[in-house]
Amino acid sequence: MNIPKQYLPIMPYLIIPNARAFVTFMKTVFNSTEQLIVPRTKDLIMHGELTVGDGIIMFADVTEQITVRPAGMFVYIQSVDETYNKALAHGATSLTPPSKQEYGYTAGFQDSWGNQWWIVEP
């Protein structure tokens, strides 16, 4: 298998409304960087790619033909408290507050696009 070096064997692909605001949320909460943004129009994204650490999230704005398709994601991060608080400050709602579990310090939140994020300090 000859996967391009900037990609992984599996990557989430989100179809969401207001993808440009999602880019801002991801940069603020997860320190994401843009790998690729292909505009559909001035306001809409046809295809986008953001990096989160070594991972990649692909996404696009909804269209009349392609409806909303959010996801649930599990992400290892440096600071659960910092990331959780940033997410809530930028419109996310809490699913589970930070707590110590047998697999690590963890929390969950849902962003404005319906994606659920399960963050963990290993």
NUGUVO-696412 format. One record per residue: z negated, x negated, y of N, C-alpha, C, O in turn. Coordinates in Angstrom, 1 decimal, m for minus. Atoms other than C-alpha are relative to their C-alpha. Layout:
<rs>
R   n_pz   n_px   n_py  ca_pz  ca_px  ca_py   c_pz   c_px   c_py   o_pz   o_px   o_py
R      Z      X      Y      Z      X      Y      Z      X      Y      Z      X      Y
...
</rs>
This chain:
<rs>
R   n_pz   n_px   n_py  ca_pz  ca_px  ca_py   c_pz   c_px   c_py   o_pz   o_px   o_py
R    0.0   m0.9   m1.2    0.0    0.0    0.0    0.0   m0.9    1.2   m0.8   m1.8    1.3
R   m0.1    0.8   m1.2    1.0   m1.4    3.4   m0.4    0.8    1.2    0.4    1.3    1.9
R    0.6   m0.8   m1.1   m1.3    0.2    5.9    0.1   m0.9    1.3   m0.3   m2.0    1.2
R    0.0    0.8   m1.2   m0.7   m0.9    9.5   m1.4   m0.6    0.4   m2.4    0.1    0.1
R    1.3    0.6   m0.2   m3.5   m3.3   10.6   m0.9    0.7    0.9   m2.1    0.5    0.8
R    0.9   m0.8   m0.9   m4.8   m1.0   13.3   m0.6    1.2   m0.6   m1.3    2.0    0.1
R    0.5   m1.3    0.6   m5.5    1.8   10.8   m0.8   m0.3   m1.2   m0.9   m1.4   m1.8
R    0.8    0.0    1.2   m7.8    2.6    7.9    0.6    0.9   m1.0    1.5    1.7   m0.7
R   m0.6   m0.9    1.0   m7.0    4.3    4.6   m0.3    1.5    0.2    0.5    2.3   m0.2
R    0.3   m1.4   m0.3   m8.6    7.5    5.8   m0.6    0.1    1.4   m1.5   m0.7    1.8
R    0.5   m0.2   m1.3   m9.2    8.8    9.3   m0.1    1.5    0.4    0.8    2.2    0.0
R    0.1   m1.4   m0.4  m10.4   12.1   10.8    1.1    0.3    1.0    1.4   m0.5    1.8
R   m0.9   m0.5   m0.9   m7.8   14.1   12.7   m0.4    1.3    0.6   m0.4    2.3   m0.1
R    0.6   m1.2   m0.7   m9.2   16.7   15.2    1.1    0.6    0.8    1.8    0.0    1.5
R   m0.9   m0.8   m0.9   m7.2   19.5   16.8   m1.0    0.8    0.9   m1.7    1.6    0.4
R    1.0   m0.5   m0.9   m9.2   20.5   19.9    0.5    0.4    1.3    1.6   m0.1    1.7
R   m0.4   m0.4   m1.4   m8.9   22.2   23.3   m0.6   m1.1    0.9   m1.6   m1.7    0.6
R    0.4    0.9   m1.1   m9.2   20.0   26.4   m0.3   m1.4   m0.6   m1.4   m2.0   m0.4
R    0.2    1.3    0.6   m8.7   16.7   24.6   m0.3   m1.1    1.0   m1.0   m2.1    0.6
R    0.4    1.0   m1.0   m8.9   14.7   27.8   m1.5   m0.1    0.3   m2.0   m1.2    0.4
R    1.5    0.0   m0.1  m12.5   15.8   28.2   m0.7   m0.6   m1.2   m1.7   m1.2   m1.1
R    0.5    0.6    1.2  m13.1   14.8   24.6    0.0   m1.5    0.1   m0.9   m2.2   m0.3
R   m0.1    1.4   m0.1  m11.9   11.3   25.4   m1.2   m0.5    0.9   m1.8   m1.5    0.5
R    1.1    0.4   m0.9  m14.5   11.1   28.3   m1.3    0.1   m0.8   m2.1   m0.8   m0.7
R    1.2   m0.2    0.8  m17.2   12.4   26.0   m0.2   m1.1   m1.0   m1.3   m1.7   m1.1
R    0.0    1.0    1.0  m16.4    9.9   23.3   m0.3   m1.4    0.6   m1.1   m2.2    0.1
R    0.2    1.2   m0.7  m16.3    7.0   25.7   m1.5   m0.1    0.5   m2.1   m1.2    0.4
R    1.4    0.0   m0.6  m19.7    8.0   27.3   m1.0   m0.1   m1.1   m2.0   m0.8   m1.0
R    1.1   m0.1    1.0  m21.6    8.8   24.1    0.1   m1.1   m1.0   m0.9   m1.6   m1.5
R   m0.2    1.0    1.1  m20.1    6.4   21.5    0.6   m1.3    0.5    0.9   m2.2   m0.4
R   m0.7    1.2   m0.5  m18.6    3.7   23.8    1.4   m0.2   m0.7    1.8   m1.4   m0.9
R   m1.3    0.1    0.6  m15.2    4.5   22.3    1.0   m0.6    0.9    0.8   m0.7    2.1
R   m1.1    0.5   m0.8  m12.0    2.8   23.4    1.2    0.7   m0.4    1.4    1.1   m1.6
R   m1.3   m0.6    0.3   m8.6    4.3   23.6    0.9   m1.0   m0.7    1.1   m2.2   m0.3
R   m1.0    0.9    0.7   m6.2    2.8   21.0    1.4    0.5    0.3    2.3   m0.3    0.5
R   m1.3   m0.6   m0.3   m3.3    5.2   21.8   m0.2    1.4    0.6   m1.0    2.2    0.0
R   m0.1   m1.4   m0.6   m2.7    8.3   24.0    1.4    0.3    0.2    2.1   m0.4    1.0
R   m1.4   m0.5   m0.1    0.6   10.1   23.7   m0.1    1.4    0.7   m0.5    2.3    0.1
R    0.1   m1.3   m0.7    0.8   12.9   26.4    1.1    0.9   m0.5    2.2    0.6   m0.8
R   m0.9   m1.1    0.3    2.4   16.2   25.6    0.6    0.5    1.4    1.8    0.7    1.6
R   m0.3   m0.4   m1.4    2.3   17.2   29.3   m1.0   m0.8    0.8   m1.7   m1.7    0.3
R    1.0    0.7   m0.9    0.3   15.9   32.3   m1.4    0.3   m0.4   m2.2   m0.6   m0.4
R    1.3   m0.4    0.3   m2.7   17.8   31.1   m0.3    0.0   m1.5   m1.5    0.0   m1.9
R    0.3   m0.2    1.4   m2.3   17.9   27.3    0.4   m1.3   m0.8    1.3   m2.0   m0.4
R   m0.3    1.2    0.9   m2.4   15.1   24.6    0.6    0.5   m1.3    0.1    1.4   m2.0
R   m0.7   m0.3    1.2    0.1   15.3   21.8   m0.7   m0.8   m1.2   m0.8   m0.2   m2.3
R    0.6    0.8    1.1   m1.6   12.5   19.8   m0.9   m1.0    0.7   m0.4   m1.7    1.7
R    0.9    1.0   m0.5   m4.6   10.4   20.6   m0.8   m0.8   m1.1   m0.9   m0.2   m2.2
R    0.8    0.8    0.9   m6.6    7.6   18.9   m1.1   m0.7    0.8   m0.8   m1.4    1.8
R    1.1    0.7   m0.6  m10.0    6.4   19.8   m0.7   m0.8   m1.1   m0.8   m0.4   m2.3
R    0.8    0.8    1.0  m12.0    3.6   18.1   m1.5    0.3    0.3   m1.9    0.4    1.4
R    1.5   m0.1    0.0  m15.7    4.0   17.3   m0.4   m1.2   m1.0   m0.3   m1.0   m2.2
R    0.2    1.2    0.8  m16.7    0.5   16.1    1.3   m0.4   m0.6    2.3   m0.5    0.0
R   m1.2    0.3    0.7  m14.2   m0.3   13.4    0.7    1.2   m0.4    1.8    1.1   m1.0
R   m0.6   m1.3    0.4  m13.4    3.4   12.8    0.9    0.5    1.0    0.9    0.1    2.2
R   m1.0   m0.7   m0.9  m10.6    5.5   14.3   m0.1    1.5   m0.2   m0.2    2.0   m1.3
R   m0.1   m1.4    0.0  m10.6    9.1   15.2    1.4    0.4    0.7    1.6    0.0    1.8
R   m1.2   m0.5   m0.6   m7.2   10.7   15.8   m0.2    1.5    0.4   m1.0    2.2   m0.2
R    0.2   m1.3   m0.5   m6.9   13.9   17.8    1.2    0.5    0.8    2.1   m0.3    1.2
R   m1.1   m0.6   m0.8   m4.6   16.3   19.7   m0.5    1.3    0.6   m1.5    1.9    0.1
R    0.3   m1.3   m0.6   m4.8   19.3   22.0    0.6    1.1   m0.9    1.6    0.9   m1.6
R   m0.5   m1.2    0.7   m4.4   22.7   20.4    1.4    0.4    0.6    1.6    0.2    1.8
R   m1.2   m0.6   m0.5   m1.0   24.4   20.7    0.1    1.4   m0.6   m0.8    1.8   m1.3
R   m0.1   m1.3    0.6    0.2   27.9   19.9    0.3   m0.1   m1.5   m0.1    0.8   m2.3
R   m0.3    0.1    1.4    1.4   26.6   16.5   m1.2   m0.7   m0.8   m1.4   m0.4   m2.0
R    1.1    0.7    0.7   m1.7   24.4   15.7   m1.3    0.4    0.6   m1.6    0.1    1.8
R    1.2   m0.5   m0.5   m5.1   26.0   16.0   m1.1   m1.1   m0.1   m1.0   m2.2   m0.7
R    1.2    0.9    0.0   m8.6   24.3   16.5   m0.4   m0.4   m1.4   m0.4    0.5   m2.3
R    0.5    0.6    1.3   m9.7   22.1   13.6   m1.0   m1.1    0.3   m0.7   m2.2    0.2
R    1.0    1.0   m0.2  m13.0   20.5   14.3   m0.5   m0.6   m1.4    0.0   m0.2   m2.4
R    0.5    0.7    1.2  m14.9   18.3   11.8   m1.5   m0.4    0.1   m2.1   m0.2    1.1
R    1.4    0.5    0.1  m18.3   17.0   10.7    0.2   m1.5   m0.3    0.9   m1.9   m1.2
R   m0.1    1.5    0.2  m18.7   13.2   11.0   m1.4   m0.7   m0.1   m2.3   m0.3    0.6
R    1.2    0.8    0.2  m21.3   10.8    9.8    0.2   m1.4    0.6    1.2   m2.1    0.2
R   m0.2    1.3   m0.7  m21.7    7.7   12.0   m1.2   m0.9    0.0   m2.3   m0.4    0.4
R    1.1    1.0   m0.2  m23.9    4.6   11.7    0.1   m0.5    1.4    1.2   m0.9    1.9
R    0.1    0.4   m1.4  m25.0    3.6   15.2   m1.2   m0.9    0.2   m2.1   m1.0   m0.6
R    1.1    0.9   m0.3  m27.3    1.1   16.9   m1.3    0.8    0.4   m2.4    0.4    0.0
R    1.2   m0.7   m0.5  m29.6    3.7   18.6    0.2    1.5    0.0    1.0    2.1    0.7
R   m0.1   m1.5    0.1  m30.0    7.3   17.5   m0.5    0.6    1.3    0.1    1.5    1.8
R    0.5   m0.7   m1.2  m32.2    8.2   20.5    0.9   m0.1    1.2    1.2    0.9    1.8
R   m0.9    0.1   m1.2  m29.8    6.8   23.1    1.2    0.8   m0.2    1.6    1.5    0.7
R   m1.3   m0.7    0.2  m26.7    8.3   21.5   m0.3    1.5    0.0    0.5    2.3    0.6
R    0.4   m1.4    0.0  m28.4   11.7   20.9   m0.3    0.5    1.4    0.2    1.6    1.7
R    0.3   m0.4   m1.3  m29.7   11.9   24.4    1.2    0.0    0.9    1.4    0.9    1.7
R   m1.3    0.0   m0.7  m26.3   10.9   25.9    0.8    1.2   m0.4    1.4    1.9    0.5
R   m0.8   m1.2    0.4  m24.6   13.6   23.8   m0.6    1.3    0.6    0.2    2.1    1.1
R    0.5   m1.2   m0.6  m27.0   16.3   24.9    0.2    0.1    1.5    0.4    1.2    2.1
R   m0.2    0.0   m1.4  m26.7   15.2   28.5    1.5    0.3    0.4    1.8    0.7    1.5
R   m1.4   m0.2   m0.3  m22.9   15.6   28.2    0.5    1.2   m0.8    1.7    1.3   m1.2
R   m0.5   m1.3    0.4  m22.8   19.2   26.8   m0.2    0.2   m1.5    0.1    1.4   m2.0
R    0.2   m0.2    1.4  m23.7   18.7   23.1   m1.3    0.9   m0.2   m2.1    0.9    0.6
R    1.2   m0.8    0.3  m26.2   21.0   21.4   m0.7   m0.7   m1.3    0.0   m1.2   m2.1
R    0.7    0.6    1.1  m28.9   19.8   19.0    0.2    0.8   m1.3    0.1    2.0   m1.3
R    0.0   m0.6    1.3  m28.5   20.5   15.3   m1.3   m0.4   m0.7   m2.0    0.4   m1.3
R    1.3    0.5    0.5  m31.5   18.3   14.2   m0.5   m1.1    1.0    0.3   m2.0    1.2
R    0.5    1.1   m0.8  m33.7   16.2   16.5   m0.2   m1.3   m0.7   m0.2   m1.2   m2.0
R    0.3    1.3    0.7  m34.2   12.5   15.8   m1.2    0.1   m0.9   m2.3    0.5   m0.5
R    1.2    0.1    1.0  m36.4   12.0   12.7    0.3   m1.1   m1.0    1.4   m1.5   m1.2
R   m0.1    1.1    1.0  m37.1    9.4   10.1    0.2    0.7   m1.4   m0.5    1.6   m1.8
R   m0.3   m0.5    1.3  m35.5   10.2    6.7    0.0   m1.2   m1.0    0.0   m2.3   m0.5
R    0.0    1.1    0.9  m35.4    8.2    3.5    1.2   m0.9    0.1    1.2   m2.1   m0.3
R   m1.3    0.8   m0.2  m31.8    7.0    4.4    0.1   m0.6    1.3    1.1   m1.3    1.6
R   m0.1    0.6   m1.4  m32.6    6.0    8.0   m0.5    1.0    1.0   m0.8    2.1    0.8
R    0.3   m0.8   m1.1  m33.5    7.3   11.4    1.2    0.8    0.4    2.3    0.1    0.6
R   m1.2   m0.8   m0.1  m31.1   10.2   12.0   m0.2    1.2    1.0   m1.3    1.6    1.3
R    0.0   m1.3   m0.8  m30.2   13.2   14.2    1.4    0.6   m0.1    2.3    0.0   m0.6
R   m1.3   m0.6    0.0  m27.4   15.7   14.5    0.2    0.8    1.2   m0.7    1.4    1.8
R   m0.3   m0.8   m1.1  m25.6   17.4   17.3    1.4    0.5   m0.1    2.2    0.0   m0.9
R   m1.4   m0.6    0.0  m22.5   19.6   17.9    0.5   m0.2    1.4   m0.1    0.2    2.4
R   m0.6    0.2   m1.3  m20.1   18.7   20.7    0.6    1.3    0.5    0.6    2.3   m0.3
R   m0.7   m1.2   m0.6  m18.3   21.2   23.0    1.2    0.5   m0.7    1.7    1.6   m0.5
R   m1.2   m0.3    0.7  m15.3   21.2   20.7   m0.2    0.5   m1.4    0.7    0.8   m2.2
R    0.4   m0.5    1.3  m17.2   22.3   17.6   m0.2   m1.1   m1.1   m0.5   m0.8   m2.2
R    0.2    1.1    1.0  m17.4   18.9   15.9   m1.5   m0.3   m0.2   m2.3   m0.3    0.8
R    1.4    0.3    0.2  m20.7   18.1   14.3   m0.1   m1.5   m0.3    0.7   m2.1   m1.1
R    0.2    1.5    0.1  m22.0   14.5   14.5   m1.4   m0.2   m0.6   m2.4    0.3   m0.2
R    1.2    0.4    0.7  m24.6   13.1   12.1   m0.1   m1.5    0.2    0.6   m2.2   m0.4
R    0.1    1.4   m0.4  m25.8    9.8   13.5   m1.2   m0.6   m0.7   m2.2    0.1   m0.8
R    1.0    0.7    0.8  m27.9    7.3   11.6   m0.1   m1.4    0.4    0.9   m2.2    0.6
R    0.3    1.4    0.0  m29.6    4.0   12.2   m0.4   m0.4   m1.4   m1.3    0.1   m2.0
R    0.3    0.4    1.4  m29.5    2.3    8.8   m1.3   m0.7   m0.1   m1.7   m1.1   m1.3
</rs>
